[in-house]
Every structure is written in C-alpha cells, then in structure tokens.
Amino acid sequence: MVRFDSNPLRPNAIANWLLTVAALVFLMVVVGGITRLTESGLSITEWKPVSGTLPPLSHAAWSAAFDAYKQIPQYAAHNADMTLSGFKTIFFWEYSHRLLGRLLGFAFAVPLIWFAAKRAIPKGYGWRLVALLALGGFQGAIGWWMVASGLTERTEVSHFRLAVHLIAALTIMSGLIWTALDLRALSRDPAARPARLTRLAVVALVVVTIQIMFGAFTSGLRAGAVSSTWPLMNDHFFPEGVAWLKPAWETLAYDPYLIHFTHRWWAWIVVATLVILARNVKKAGVRPASVAIHASFGTQILLGIATVVSGIALPLAALHQAVGALVVAATIWGAHIIGSRKTLGR
C-alpha cells in the first residue's frame, strides 16, 4: 500500500466514508435501544446471517416465526395474550436492527475492498480498517450471544451481555471516528502523524464507559422503574430496598436499586471529567468540539432526569440512549484533538 501525499482528496474521501459508517453505527445503537425498550429483541429466535435477510413473506411463514417465539419463556411469562399482529410489531424492531447490521457490513466491506484495490489506503491504516471490519463481524456474534441468553431459562437477555454488546458497538463507532479524524489531518498535512491517547483522554473514556455499562445494566434489569423521582429515590438519597449480597460486587452487578443509584450519581463524575476535557480542548483552539462536549453531556443529564420522572417513557428513553452515543462521539473528538496536540509537541 502507498501513501497518497500527492492527492490529499483521497484520504479525505476515506474519512468521509468512515464517518458515514459511524453514522450507521449510531443509527444501529438507536434502533437497538428501541428494540430493548420495546422488549422486541427475542422475537427472532434463530441466527441466520444469510437466509435471515428476508422477513417472513407469507402467512404460513409468519405463523411459523410466531410459533417459534411461543416456545421461549418470555412469551409465556409476559406475552401469552399476544396476537400475530402484536408479534409482527416486535419482530419489526429486531428485524430492523439485524438488517442494519447486514447493511453496515456491506457499507464497510465493499468500499474497503475498492480502496484497497485502488491502493488508496495510506501506509499504516490498512491494519486499522481490517481490525474495525473484524470487530464489526464479531459484533454480530456478540449480538447473537446476547439474544441466546434469553431463549431458554430467562425472560430477557443477560444485562452483562447487553452491556458488552452496547460497549462493543460504541467502540466500533469510536474507532471509525478516530481513524477518520486521523485521515482528515493527513489530507491537510501529508506529514501528519496519528493522534495518540493522552492520560486525560483515557480517564475520560474509562469514566464514560463505566456510565455506559451501568446504563446497560439499568436497561437490562429495568432498574429505571424502581424510582420515578429525582433527585431523591422514593424520598431517600440512598434507596431503600437494596438486597445486599456477598461478595459486595454482586450487589452492584445485580441489584436494581443500587444500579439505578450508581448510574444516577456516576453521571456527575462523568460531567466533571468531561468539563476538564472540554477545557483542554478549548485551550487547543478547537472551540466547536468543546461546545459539542458540553452540549452533549448537558442534554444527556436533562434527558436522564426526564426519563426517570416520566416513568421511562419510550421516546425519552430512546433519546437518552441516542444522546449517550453522541456523548461518546464528542468525547472521542475531544480526545483526538488533545492527542493531536500532544503528537505535535504543543
């Protein structure tokens, strides 16, 4: 593979493609959130990467899919009175989520092959792109691993596997954005080197990832429903009803009251960390990124509160997850800026 120092438009074209794929990942996260909130994720009980591309096309096929759903515990426990029409509604969300995954694979793999064939990928970036493609393929397997956890003994997917699935998706989106920003820098300056992760960036990403994990736990265990008041939880700062387990970490991993409490108040640690990140970004001379960080976490805090006091209204909960992904994107943008500054020695 060769560098294309003589044609700065080429790395910019690759960057635009990667940002488009990142937008598709964002869309998939949003649809995945709605799928979880509507409890639609177990409506398709088989993993058929190729033949599953098409939905049921006849009444008999729909009836067979519905019969398969009737065999899992969720149906008997929560949806025993569901009609075929109701099944088609939950099927739609899970099918849309899986179809987007297939579209993503196509939107990434085909242009990657084309750019590679044209020898347009800069030196040092080929392995990154292949790694992102491989992670995307692995994400499909993670998705099925998550769904499979709810098909036999449980009435919902494992909240641990849900967290892994969500964090993996946001990791892919972050990798796409970071690589696109590196390529944009390369298009402006052929001598530009890739940005690197600074200590502040690592701290910010770890803090945000912990919040995402507890957000997934909150969703997976329906922990948001244990309190519809803010800032107190049912008239208490620390909630009553926590079932303490031994070892203590199990309480933090399984108890909905403690998980909700942690997700609610860890958010302020996220805010403090991102304020510091945003200030460093502003010092680096990129005010729009600083504004994006502040706007995203500010909106997310308000949406989180609104979601709780609404009793987990679907539109607000879906927006809360969508803006959470935007917080990650803004954090990556800021981390890249201060990482570029560090690389340049400023």
N, C-alpha and C positions, 0 to 999 in steps of 0.2 A: 504494500500500500504506500501511497505517496502523500506528501504534504501538497497542498494546493495554494502555496504562497502567492502565486501569480493570479489567482482568481478568488478574491475574498467573498464572492457571491455564493460559492459552493458551500463553505461551512455555514453560512447564514441560512441556506436552503435546508441543510440537515437540521439546524437548530429549530427552524420553523416547523419542520416535520415532527421533531421530538416534542415540541410544545403542543402540537395538535394531538399527539398520542397521550400526553399528560392530561389534556383536557378530557379525552375519552376516559382515562382512568378516573378522573374526578367525577365524571358522569356516572361511571360504574359504581363508585362509592356511594353516590346519592341514591341510585336505584337499589343498591344493596341495603342501604339504611331503610328505605321504604319497605323492601322485602322483609326485613327483620321486624319492623314495627307492625306490619300487617300480618305477621306470622305466616308468611307465604313460602318460606324457604324449604319446607319439607313437602311441598305439593308435587315435586318431581322426585320420584323415589329411585331413579336409576341414573347412572352417569354414562351417557352415550355421546362422546365428543363429536362424532361424525353424524351418525344417524339421528341424533337428537337435535340436529339443526332445525328440522321442521317440526312444528307443533302437530298435535292430532288433527287430521283433516276430515274425519268422518265422525258420525255419532258413535259408531262402534269403537273407534279409537279413543274418543273422549271417555266413553264408559269404561274402557279397559284402564285408562290412566286413573280415573276416579276410583275404580275397584282396587288398584294398587295402593292408592292413598289410604283407603279404608282399612288396610292391613296394618298400618303403623299406629302406635299408641296415641299420637296426637289426635287422630280422628276420633277415637273412642272417648278420650278424655275431654275434648273441647269442641269438636265439630260433628257430633253424632247426628245432628239435625240438618247438616249441610246438604244443599241441593246441588245438582250438577252445575247449575248456573253460578252458584256461590263458589264452587270448586274452580270454575273457569276464571273467576276473578283472581284468586290467589295463585293459580297457575300462571296467569299473565305476568305477574311481577317476577316470579322465579325464572320463567322462560325468558323474559326481557333481560334479566341480569346475566343469564348464561349466554344469550345471543350477543350481548355487548362484549362478553369475554371473547367470544369467537371473532367478532369484528375487530377487537383490539389486537388479537394475534395476527390477523390478516393485515391490519393497518401498520403493524410494526415489521413483520417478517418480509413482506413483499418490497417495500421501499428499501429495507436494509439490504436485501439481495441485489436490488438495482444499483444502489450506491456502491456496493462492493464490486459489482461487475464493471462499473464505470471507473473503479479505482479512485473514487472521490472522497473516501474516508481518510481523514488526516492520520498521520502516524501516532500511535498511542491510544486512539479512540476505538479501534476495531474491537478490542477485547471488552471494552466497556459496554458497547452496544450488544455484543453477543451475550454478555452476562445479564444485561437487562432483559433480553429476549428469553434467556433460560429461566430467569426469575419469574417472568410472566407465565411461562409454561408451568412452572412449579406451583404458581398461584392457583392455577386450575385444579391441580391435585389437592392443594390445601383446602380449596372450596368444597371438593367432594368429601374430603376427610372430615370437614366440619359438618356437612349435611348428614353423613353416615352416623355421626354421634347421636342423632335424634331419631333414627329409624327403628330402633329395636326396644330399648328399655326406657328411654326418656321421651318426654313430650315436647322437647325443644332441643336445639343444638347446644353443645357444651359452650359455656361462656368463655372458657380458656381458648378453645379452637376458634371461636368468633373473634377474640382479640388478636390471635395470630393472623387470621385472615385479613382483618382490617389493617393491622400494622404492616403486613406484607404489601398490601395494595398501596398504602401511603409511602412505603419505602420505594416502591417502583416509581410512583409519581415524583418523588423527591429526586431519585436518580436521573429521571428524564429531564427534570427542570435544571438540575445542577450541570448535567452534560450539555444541555442547550445553552446555558449561560457561558460555559467554557468556550463553546464553539462561536458564540457571538463575539466574545473577546478576541478569539483567534481571527475572526473575519475583519476586526478593526485593526489588529496588530499581528502580523504573521509570527512575531517573536514571542507572543503572549504564552505564558505557561498556565496550566490548570490551577484553579484556586485550591487551597487546602483548608482543611477543617482546623479552626483555632480552638483553644480551650473553651472560650466563651461559647462558641458555636456548639461544641459537644455538650456542654452543660445545658444549653437551651434545648437542644434536640432530645436529650435524655429526659428533661423535665416535661417537655411536651408529650413525649412517648408514654411516660407514666400516666399522664392525664388521659391520653387516648385509650390506654389499657383499661383504666377504671371506667371510662365511658363505655367501652365494650362490655365490661362486667355489669355495669348498670343496666345496659340494654338487655343483655342476655339473661339476667336474673330478674328483670322487670323491677329493679331496685328503685327506679324513679317514682314508682307508685306508692312507696312506703310513707311519703310525706308530700303534701301539696302546699306547704307553707315555706316562706323564706323571709328573713334569714334563719329563724328558728325551725327546728324539725319537730312538728307537733308540740309546740310550746317549750321545747328544750333545745339548748345549744347542742349538747351531745345527746343523741337519740336514745330514748328508752326502747327496749325490745331487742338489743343486741344479744345474740346467743353466743356466749364466749366459748370457744373451742380450744383444745390443746392439740398440737402447739398453736401459739397465738397467731401465726401467719395464716392458719386455716380460716380463722375468723375474718381476716382481711380479704381472703380469697373467696369466701362463700357467703358471709352474712350480708344480706341486702341492706340492712340499716347502716352498718359500718362502711360498706362500699359506697352507698349514696353520700354519707357524711364525708368520706375521703375525697370523692370526686368533686363534691361541692366546695371544699375548702382548699384542696390542692390547686384549684384554679387560680387562687391568689398568688401562689408561689410561681405559677406559670406567668401571671401578669407581671410580677416583679422582675422575673428573669428576662422577659421579652421587652420590658421598658429599658433595661440595661442594654440589651442587644440593639434596640432601635436607636438609642442614643449614640452607640458606637457607629451604627450605620450612617446616622446623620453627620457625625464627625468625618466620616469618609467621603462626604459630599454627595450622597445619594438620598435626598430627602423623600422622593416618592416611595422608596422601599420602607423608610422609617414610618411614613404615613400609613402604608399598607399594613405594617405590623400592628400599629396602634388601632387602626380601624377594624382589623380582623378580630383581635382579641377583645376589643370593646364590644363589638357586635355579638361575639360569641357569649360573653358574660351575660348580656341582656337577654339573649335567646335562651340561655340555660335557665335563668330565673323565670322567664315567661313560660318555658316548657314545664317547669315544676308546678307553678301556681295554676296552670291550665289543666292539671291532671294528665299530663302527657298527651296534649292534642297532637294529632298526627302531623299536620302541616308544620307546627313549631318544632316538633321533634326531628322531622326530616331536615328542616332548615338548620337546626342545631348541628346535625352531623355534617351537612354540606359546608357550613362555615368553619367547622372544625378542620376540614380538609384544607380550606383556604388559609387557616392559621398556619398549618404545616407548610403550605406553599410560600407564604410570606416569610416564615422563619428561614426556609431554605434560601430564599432570595437574599435576605439579610446576612445569613451565614456565608453565602458565596461572596458578597461584597467585602466583608471584613477579611475573608480568606484571600481574596484577590489583592487587597491592600497589603496583607502580610507577605504574600508572594513577591510583591513589588518592593518590599522593604520599607514601606512608608510608616 
